[in-house]
Structures are given as C-alpha cells and as structure tokens.
Amino acid sequence: MTGDKNELEKWATDVIFGRARGFGASSLRTALRGLSWIYRFGVRTRLRLFRKGWKTQSNLGTMVVSIGNLTVGGTGKTPVVERFARELTERGRSVAILSRGYKSADLKEPQKWTNPATGATVTSPPKIVSDGRKIHLKAKYAGDEPYMLATNLPGVAVVVDRDRVRGGRFAVKHLGVDTLLLDDGLQYLDLEHSLDVILVDQNAPFGNNYILPRGTLREPPRNLCRADYIFLTKCDGKPNGGLIKKIRKHNKEAEIMQCTHGPKHLKGVFTDEILPLSALDGKYIGAISGIAQPKSFDGLLKKLGGNVLFHTTFSDHHAFTAKEIEPFMYRCITRGVDIIVTTEKDAVRFPRPDEIDVPIYFLRIEVKILEGEEVWERCIQRICRRVEREPEDWAEERLLANESA
C-alpha cells in the first residue's frame, strides 16, 4: 500500500512537470489548470480579508521572523532557518522555531510541561520537540525537519503546532524566548510577522510557473512584494542579473542575498563518524532520498567524484519503512556498492536495517553567502535591535498589491 501511494505521488509529480505523457496525464493537467484559478482566487481573497481587518493577526509582543517561499518545497529553507537560529543565538537572542510539523504523527498522549521558573504545569501543550536543553520527541512525532533542527541547534527551542499562534504563545510564556522563527511562514498570516524573508531557488525560481494544484507556486510571483529580504538559494557563483531584474519588477525595496547550499562533510546515519567529502571520490554509491528535487542530490554526489550506480527516490518527506529499505540494501550488496548516501533530512527517518553490510552516511549541508554578506549583517542586527515592523501604511500597501495578484 505504501509503495502504491509513493508511485502515485511520483506520477502526480511527473504530471505537474510535464514528464508524464498520454491522454490521462494530459486530461489531468487540463483539470488542474482550472482548479489553479480557483486556488489563485482563494489566495487573493484571503490576503484581502487580512488587509481589510476582517481577519485579524495575533501580535505576541515579540520579534517574529517569517522564513518562507512562493513555491512548494525544494528551495533549501531548512538550512537557512538553521543559520538564522544559530547566528541569533550566538548574538544573545533566545530563539524558538515554530513549525507545523508536516507529516508528523500524532502523539499517543499529550505531553506535559512544567515551567522550571514558575512551577506552572501545562497539561496539553503544543508538541515540544526541544526546549533548548533537551530533545523531547522522536522524528516520527516531531517531523523530519523540526527534529533535524532540534538536533543541530542546542540552545534553540523547537515547537510544533499547526496553530503557530498557540505554539508561539507557549514558547514566549513558558520557554522564555524573545525571538520566533516562523518556519515556512509566508502563507501563515494568523500570526503577525515582524520581518518576511522569502527564498527563491535560482534553478527554478517560480517552479513550473503554474499555481497549485497545476504547478508548484503557492502564490503568484508578484507576491514577492511582501518580502523584506530575499534569498537567492542554490547559487553557483554565476551572474544572476536576469533573475534579479525579474524580482525587481515585483519588489523594488527588499534587499537581496545570494547563497549556496554546499556540502560540509559526511556523517554516519547510525554512528558519530565524520568523513571528509573526499571520501566519495571514486567510490561506487547507492543513493536513496525522499526530497522535492532528487536530481540536485544526484548531481551533487557526482560533482563530489562519486559514481552513483543507482538512486532510489521517494516522494518528499516520505516515511521509509523497513520493508522498503530491505530490497534497497540487498541491491547495494549485490551491485558492489562501497557506500550508501542519503540526505540529512532523510537520515532522521531512516529505519535501522537488521544488518548494515554497507556503511550508511548522510551529507551535512551548510549555507554559504556568496553575495550580500553586508545585507545579512544588517538583517541580523535589525532583528537583534528588536526593530518594529515598518509603518502601518507601507505594510498595508504591500498587502494591497497582492489583491491584483
């Protein structure tokens, strides 16, 4: 059943990107195009409701930095969230990351939380993945990205709740944080944003240029007008003048940074062993991933000198099962694979095989700013100074611009 679902999701992805052919795929694309107009109208209506004040935003009295994108998945958001959290913590901020915990399992029973400062007990709090001192949930219940962030960021709280106003309120009141990072927050308008950071993938800035569900755009490109800062991600050092010119048609004010998501080292999935990237050079690799853009992972392994014999792919955020891993491991053994490599996000939900005959590692990725280091510094200083949001009339003007999107 799980395999059938994964194949269906992969086929749907191929339909959206035009890779699937035939009458069925063509008919589905036509139907999805019609649904996209309905979705677009819903996005515009929702923004108008907030602008008119018919829907209100909650203000928690603290800095809220939204980090999001216009497209579904694949922009490299999690490493950017991690960099923000790490930098702000090093500069003395008390940070909590708020996530919806996409595809995380429900808890069998609610957590209980006792505030160490006041002794007050909360019997049904949001999911507390980490309080900054200890990790309290496994990846299954936290979600892969929140768990990964909690693991990599000691001193940073990670709270999961679909109602991120509730999650933020808990973090401020009971965890004592003064800065909230709203992970994937651009479309979450119930909580007032102090700053909006929008990520744009250099390789596919506007997905396939169609709105959901026909495409991967959550909002039209002109909604870039909502950004205070724009990150061009996955850059390769080549000029991006053409893309920046397109962005400036929609937002003339936001400061722009260009960054790359570069590999740092290899780390054992089930061990603490760390290997240099040179360990892949000339090795025969069996790759496995469940991410939005598997081709980029495949290309990266080859760029590092690896010989990728095969790459087993699943849908984004797929929860691997032992039944799926067994044939993959067997294939690695029979094909003479030297090393198995997966992504960091996939590593947190990789089930431990009964026997590990081939070493299993993940690629640790970090964000490097190629252009705009001074913009990054201004952004961090702005957050640390607890600068208030721009004047209300300009904020309203940016929302107004979305009505015609």
C-alpha positions in Angstrom: 0.0 0.0 0.0 2.8 2.4 0.9 4.6 1.6 -2.3 1.5 2.2 -4.4 1.0 5.6 -2.7 4.6 6.5 -3.4 4.2 5.6 -7.0 1.0 7.6 -7.3 2.7 10.7 -5.7 5.6 10.3 -8.1 3.3 10.0 -11.1 1.4 13.1 -10.0 4.7 15.0 -9.8 5.5 13.9 -13.3 2.1 15.1 -14.5 2.6 18.5 -13.0 6.1 18.9 -14.5 5.0 17.6 -17.9 7.1 14.5 -17.8 4.1 12.1 -17.8 2.6 11.6 -21.3 -0.6 10.2 -22.6 -4.3 11.0 -22.6 -4.7 10.5 -18.8 -1.9 12.8 -17.9 -3.0 15.5 -20.4 -6.6 15.4 -19.2 -5.4 15.7 -15.6 -3.3 18.7 -16.4 -6.2 20.4 -18.0 -8.4 19.8 -15.0 -5.7 21.0 -12.6 -5.3 24.2 -14.6 -8.9 25.1 -14.0 -8.5 24.3 -10.3 -5.5 26.7 -10.2 -7.7 29.7 -11.0 -9.9 28.8 -8.0 -6.8 28.5 -5.8 -5.5 31.8 -7.1 -8.8 33.5 -6.3 -8.7 32.0 -2.7 -5.2 33.3 -2.1 -6.2 36.8 -3.3 -9.4 36.8 -1.2 -7.6 35.6 1.9 -5.0 38.4 1.7 -7.8 40.9 1.2 -9.5 39.7 4.3 -6.4 40.4 6.4 -5.9 43.8 4.7 -9.4 44.9 5.4 -9.2 43.7 9.0 -12.0 41.2 8.6 -9.4 38.6 9.7 -7.0 39.7 12.4 -3.4 38.8 13.1 -2.2 37.9 16.6 0.6 40.0 18.0 2.7 38.1 20.6 4.7 41.2 21.6 8.0 39.8 20.4 10.1 39.6 17.2 8.6 37.2 14.6 10.8 36.4 11.6 8.9 34.5 8.8 11.1 32.4 6.5 9.2 31.0 3.6 8.8 30.8 -0.2 6.4 31.1 -3.0 6.8 27.5 -4.2 6.2 24.1 -2.7 9.4 22.6 -1.3 12.9 22.5 -2.7 14.3 26.0 -2.0 16.6 24.9 0.8 14.7 26.5 3.5 15.7 24.4 6.5 19.5 25.2 6.3 18.6 28.9 6.1 16.3 28.6 9.1 19.2 26.9 10.9 21.7 29.6 10.0 19.3 32.3 11.3 18.7 30.4 14.6 22.4 29.8 15.1 23.5 33.3 14.4 20.8 34.9 16.5 21.5 32.6 19.5 25.2 33.4 19.3 24.3 37.1 19.5 22.3 36.6 22.7 18.8 36.1 21.4 16.6 33.4 22.9 15.2 31.7 19.9 12.3 29.3 19.2 11.5 27.8 15.8 7.8 27.4 15.1 6.8 24.6 12.7 3.6 22.9 11.6 5.4 19.5 11.7 4.5 18.4 8.2 3.6 14.7 8.0 4.5 14.2 11.7 2.5 11.5 13.6 0.0 12.5 16.3 1.2 11.8 19.9 -0.5 8.8 21.6 -1.0 11.1 24.6 -0.3 14.8 25.1 3.0 15.9 26.6 3.0 17.6 30.0 5.2 20.6 30.6 6.3 22.2 33.9 7.7 25.6 33.7 11.0 25.4 35.7 10.8 29.1 36.6 7.3 29.3 37.8 6.4 25.7 38.5 3.2 26.0 36.5 2.2 22.9 34.6 0.7 22.8 31.1 -1.2 19.6 30.6 -1.7 19.8 26.8 1.0 22.0 25.3 2.0 22.1 21.6 4.5 19.5 20.6 7.8 20.4 22.4 10.4 18.9 20.1 13.2 20.7 22.1 13.2 23.2 24.9 16.7 24.3 24.0 18.2 22.0 26.6 16.8 18.6 25.7 15.1 16.9 22.8 11.8 15.5 23.9 10.3 13.9 20.8 11.5 11.5 18.1 11.4 12.4 14.4 8.2 10.4 13.8 6.3 12.7 16.1 8.3 15.9 15.5 8.5 15.8 11.8 11.8 15.3 9.9 12.8 19.0 9.6 11.9 20.1 13.2 13.8 17.1 14.6 16.8 17.8 12.4 16.8 21.5 13.5 16.5 20.4 17.2 19.4 18.0 16.8 21.7 20.6 15.1 20.7 23.6 17.3 21.4 23.1 21.1 20.1 26.1 22.9 17.2 26.7 20.4 13.7 25.6 21.2 11.6 23.9 18.5 7.8 23.8 18.9 5.4 22.1 16.6 1.7 23.0 16.2 -0.5 23.6 13.2 -1.8 26.6 15.2 1.5 28.5 15.3 -0.1 31.3 17.3 -0.6 28.8 20.1 2.9 27.4 19.6 4.4 30.9 19.7 2.4 32.0 22.8 3.6 28.8 24.6 7.3 29.5 23.6 7.2 33.1 24.8 5.4 32.4 28.1 6.8 29.0 29.2 10.2 28.8 27.4 11.2 32.5 27.8 12.1 33.2 24.2 12.3 36.7 22.7 12.6 35.8 19.0 10.3 33.5 17.0 11.4 32.0 13.7 8.3 31.1 11.7 9.4 28.1 9.6 7.6 28.1 6.2 5.7 31.1 7.4 5.0 33.3 4.4 1.4 31.9 3.9 0.8 31.8 7.7 -0.9 35.1 8.3 -2.7 34.4 11.6 0.5 35.5 13.4 1.8 39.0 12.7 5.2 39.0 11.1 7.9 41.5 12.0 10.0 40.6 9.0 9.4 38.4 5.9 12.3 36.6 4.4 11.5 34.9 1.1 13.6 32.2 -0.5 13.9 31.9 -4.3 15.6 28.9 -5.9 18.0 30.2 -8.6 17.4 27.0 -10.6 13.6 27.1 -10.6 12.6 30.5 -9.2 8.9 30.2 -9.8 8.6 26.4 -10.1 6.9 25.5 -13.4 5.2 28.9 -13.5 1.7 27.4 -12.6 -0.2 28.0 -9.4 -1.2 25.0 -7.3 -2.5 22.4 -8.0 -1.4 22.6 -11.6 2.0 23.8 -10.6 4.2 24.3 -7.6 3.5 28.0 -6.9 1.6 28.7 -3.7 1.3 32.4 -4.7 1.9 34.4 -7.9 5.4 35.8 -8.4 4.2 39.3 -7.9 3.6 38.5 -4.2 7.3 38.8 -3.8 6.3 42.4 -2.9 5.7 41.1 0.6 9.4 40.4 1.2 11.7 42.5 3.4 14.7 40.3 2.4 15.1 37.9 -0.5 17.5 34.9 -0.5 18.5 33.5 -3.9 19.4 30.0 -2.9 21.5 27.2 -4.6 23.5 29.7 -6.5 26.6 28.6 -8.3 28.6 31.9 -8.4 27.4 32.8 -11.9 25.7 36.2 -12.5 22.0 36.3 -11.6 21.3 39.7 -13.2 18.4 38.4 -15.3 16.6 36.8 -12.3 17.2 39.8 -10.1 15.7 42.0 -12.8 12.5 39.8 -12.8 12.4 40.0 -9.0 12.7 43.8 -9.1 9.6 44.0 -11.2 7.7 42.8 -8.1 9.7 44.2 -5.3 12.0 47.2 -5.6 12.7 47.6 -1.9 13.8 44.2 -0.5 17.5 43.6 0.0 18.8 40.6 -1.9 21.3 37.9 -0.8 22.8 35.1 -2.9 23.8 31.9 -1.2 24.8 28.4 -2.0 23.8 25.2 -0.2 27.2 23.5 0.0 28.2 20.1 1.5 30.3 20.2 4.6 31.1 16.6 5.4 29.7 13.1 5.6 28.3 11.8 8.8 27.2 8.3 9.8 23.4 7.8 10.0 23.8 5.4 12.9 27.2 6.4 14.2 29.0 9.6 15.0 31.7 9.0 12.4 32.5 12.0 10.2 34.3 11.7 6.9 35.6 14.4 4.6 33.9 14.9 1.3 37.0 13.5 -0.4 35.8 10.0 0.9 33.3 9.9 -2.0 35.9 10.4 -4.7 35.9 7.3 -6.9 33.5 5.4 -4.7 30.6 3.4 -6.0 27.5 4.9 -4.4 24.0 3.7 -3.7 21.8 6.8 -3.1 18.4 7.0 -1.5 16.2 10.1 -0.9 12.7 11.4 -0.3 13.1 15.1 -1.2 11.5 17.5 -3.6 14.4 17.7 -6.0 16.3 14.4 -6.1 18.2 15.3 -9.3 20.1 18.0 -7.4 21.2 15.5 -4.8 22.3 13.1 -7.5 24.2 15.8 -9.3 25.9 16.8 -6.1 27.2 13.3 -5.4 28.6 13.1 -8.9 30.2 16.5 -8.6 32.0 15.3 -5.5 33.6 12.5 -7.5 31.2 9.7 -6.7 30.0 7.0 -9.1 26.3 6.8 -8.5 25.3 3.3 -9.5 21.6 3.9 -8.8 19.4 6.4 -6.9 16.2 5.1 -5.3 13.8 8.0 -4.9 10.6 8.5 -2.9 8.2 11.4 -2.6 9.1 14.4 -0.4 9.0 13.7 3.3 8.4 10.0 2.7 8.5 7.9 5.8 10.7 5.0 5.0 9.7 1.5 6.1 11.9 -1.5 6.9 10.1 -3.3 4.0 11.3 -0.6 1.6 14.8 -0.5 2.9 15.5 -4.2 2.7 15.4 -4.6 -1.1 17.5 -1.4 -1.4 20.1 -2.8 1.0 20.1 -6.1 -0.9 20.6 -4.2 -4.2 23.5 -2.3 -2.7 25.2 -5.5 -1.7 24.7 -7.4 -5.0 25.8 -4.4 -7.0 29.0 -4.0 -5.0 28.3 -0.5 -3.6 31.1 1.0 -1.5 28.9 3.4 0.4 25.3 4.4 0.8 24.5 8.1 0.9 21.2 9.9 1.8 20.3 13.4 2.7 20.3 14.8 6.2 16.5 15.2 6.2 16.1 11.6 5.2 18.6 10.4 7.7 16.3 11.2 10.7 13.6 8.8 9.4 15.9 6.1 8.0 15.0 2.8 9.7 17.9 0.8 11.0 18.5 -2.3 8.9 18.9 -5.6 10.7 22.4 -5.9 9.2 24.5 -3.0 7.9 26.8 -4.6 5.4 27.4 -1.3 3.6 28.2 1.9 5.6 25.4 4.5 5.5 26.1 8.2 5.6 24.3 11.5 5.0 25.6 14.7 3.5 25.7 17.6 6.0 24.8 20.8 4.2 25.5 24.3 5.2 24.6 27.7 3.8 27.3 30.0 2.4 26.6 33.5 1.4 28.2 34.3 -1.9 26.9 37.9 -2.3 25.3 40.2 0.2 27.2 39.4 3.4 26.7 43.0 4.4 22.9 42.6 3.8 23.0 39.5 6.1 24.7 41.5 8.8 22.2 44.3 8.6 19.3 41.8 8.7 20.7 40.1 11.8 21.4 43.5 13.5 17.9 44.6 12.7 16.4 41.6 14.5 18.8 41.9 17.4 17.8 45.5 17.9 14.1 44.4 18.0 13.2 46.9 15.3 9.5 47.2 15.0 7.7 46.5 11.7 7.6 49.2 9.0 4.9 51.9 9.3 1.4 50.6 9.0 0.7 52.4 5.8 3.5 50.7 3.9 2.6 47.3 5.3 -0.9 47.9 4.1 0.3 49.0 0.8 2.2 45.7 0.4 -0.9 43.7 1.2 -2.9 45.8 -1.2 -0.6 45.0 -4.0 -1.4 41.3 -3.6 -5.1 41.9 -4.3 -4.4 42.1 -8.0 -2.1 39.0 -8.0 
